[in-house]
Amino acid sequence: MTKLLHLDASPRGPRSHTRTLTDDFVTRWVSQRSEVTVAHRDLGVRPPPHVTEGWIAAAFADPATRTPQMRADLAVSEDLVDELLGTDVLVLGVPMYNFGIPAMLKAYIDQIVRVGRTFGFDPEAENPYTPLLPAGKRAYVIVSTGDSGYQSGGPLAGLNQVEPYLRTVFGFIGLDDLEFVYAGNDEFGGERLSASLAAAHDRVAELAV
Ligand SMILES: Cc1cc2nc3c(=O)[nH]c(=O)nc-3n(C[C@H](O)[C@H](O)[C@H](O)COP(=O)(O)O)c2cc1C
């Protein structure tokens, strides 16, 4: 059984290009397989909570010493980490907001990057950090932007804080097999937008096999 986790980070509904593209990806991917489960999280509409004083104290406490309140403070995080640990393939729809990821996705990332659960920390070790996600996971990240040319080698690549950040943070916990697909020109519309969306759907069709 292969498990796919589908995350959407756009607060837009049918107008969202990332949603349309992640839906296309998941539909194609599922149609090629028999033994699959798909979980969907709508981070754009129902984002996880931001971390709090209680969350931070609990996350960095020895698990054996956690109080019932501390465990309650970490309940959402534990569920999201368990889900991610059990996922084989991650499909992520990411609107570019102010050159980076939307706050709703950052709230999710703050919940799943957890000492002792998704990364290890040993202050005595030469390299204190160890990624803890099991090997073999893969992520497909579909990014939509108002302008275009943010992909590697493009004229606006230097402004792109989405891809470098996601590669860094997912690599830190052990997921370094990430494939990015870009759609652009949302703010221009017309032929420029439709050509970009068509190319992104073509790329999705190539990848979702
Ligand atoms: C708050 C906000 C910030 C944005 N910042 C950028 C940006 O920095 N660069 C860019 O090219 N487009 C930017 N856009 C445009 C979005 O990236 C674009 O509309 C994209 O298609 C949104 O994804 P969605 O269609 O899935 O909702 C921004 C849009 C919003 C609402």
Ligand as a Chemical Component Dictionary entry (heavy atoms), coordinates in Angstrom:
data_LIG
# 
_chem_comp.id                   LIG 
_chem_comp.type                 NON-POLYMER 
_chem_comp.pdbx_formal_charge   0 
_chem_comp.three_letter_code    LIG 
# 
loop_
_chem_comp_atom.comp_id 
_chem_comp_atom.atom_id 
_chem_comp_atom.alt_atom_id 
_chem_comp_atom.type_symbol 
_chem_comp_atom.charge 
_chem_comp_atom.model_Cartn_x 
_chem_comp_atom.model_Cartn_y 
_chem_comp_atom.model_Cartn_z 
_chem_comp_atom.pdbx_ordinal 
LIG C1  C1  C 0 -0.468 37.885 -0.541 1  
LIG C2  C2  C 0 0.039  37.560 -1.921 2  
LIG C3  C3  C 0 1.400  37.682 -2.189 3  
LIG C4  C4  C 0 1.891  37.364 -3.447 4  
LIG N1  N1  N 0 3.243  37.479 -3.683 5  
LIG C5  C5  C 0 3.735  37.166 -4.905 6  
LIG C6  C6  C 0 5.138  37.256 -5.178 7  
LIG O1  O1  O 0 5.955  37.566 -4.327 8  
LIG N2  N2  N 0 5.553  36.977 -6.433 9  
LIG C7  C7  C 0 4.707  36.587 -7.430 10 
LIG O2  O2  O 0 5.149  36.345 -8.549 11 
LIG N3  N3  N 0 3.372  36.458 -7.177 12 
LIG C8  C8  C 0 2.878  36.737 -5.954 13 
LIG N4  N4  N 0 1.537  36.587 -5.702 14 
LIG C9  C9  C 0 0.674  35.992 -6.743 15 
LIG C10 C10 C 0 0.424  34.490 -6.453 16 
LIG O3  O3  O 0 1.630  33.789 -6.296 17 
LIG C11 C11 C 0 -0.386 33.878 -7.582 18 
LIG O4  O4  O 0 -1.664 34.515 -7.617 19 
LIG C12 C12 C 0 -0.574 32.380 -7.448 20 
LIG O5  O5  O 0 -1.259 31.891 -8.586 21 
LIG C13 C13 C 0 -1.351 32.014 -6.172 22 
LIG O6  O6  O 0 -1.561 30.608 -6.077 23 
LIG P1  P1  P 0 -3.044 29.998 -6.265 24 
LIG O7  O7  O 0 -3.437 30.325 -7.685 25 
LIG O8  O8  O 0 -2.896 28.567 -6.045 26 
LIG O9  O9  O 0 -3.930 30.655 -5.254 27 
LIG C14 C14 C 0 1.026  36.923 -4.453 28 
LIG C15 C15 C 0 -0.351 36.791 -4.168 29 
LIG C16 C16 C 0 -0.837 37.120 -2.937 30 
LIG C17 C17 C 0 -2.319 36.962 -2.655 31 
# 
loop_
_chem_comp_bond.comp_id 
_chem_comp_bond.atom_id_1 
_chem_comp_bond.atom_id_2 
_chem_comp_bond.value_order 
_chem_comp_bond.pdbx_ordinal 
LIG C1  C2  SING 1  
LIG C2  C3  SING 2  
LIG C2  C16 DOUB 3  
LIG C3  C4  DOUB 4  
LIG C4  N1  SING 5  
LIG C4  C14 SING 6  
LIG N1  C5  DOUB 7  
LIG C5  C6  SING 8  
LIG C5  C8  SING 9  
LIG C6  O1  DOUB 10 
LIG C6  N2  SING 11 
LIG N2  C7  SING 12 
LIG C7  O2  DOUB 13 
LIG C7  N3  SING 14 
LIG N3  C8  DOUB 15 
LIG C8  N4  SING 16 
LIG N4  C9  SING 17 
LIG N4  C14 SING 18 
LIG C9  C10 SING 19 
LIG C10 O3  SING 20 
LIG C10 C11 SING 21 
LIG C11 O4  SING 22 
LIG C11 C12 SING 23 
LIG C12 O5  SING 24 
LIG C12 C13 SING 25 
LIG C13 O6  SING 26 
LIG O6  P1  SING 27 
LIG P1  O7  DOUB 28 
LIG P1  O8  SING 29 
LIG P1  O9  SING 30 
LIG C14 C15 DOUB 31 
LIG C15 C16 SING 32 
LIG C16 C17 SING 33 
# 
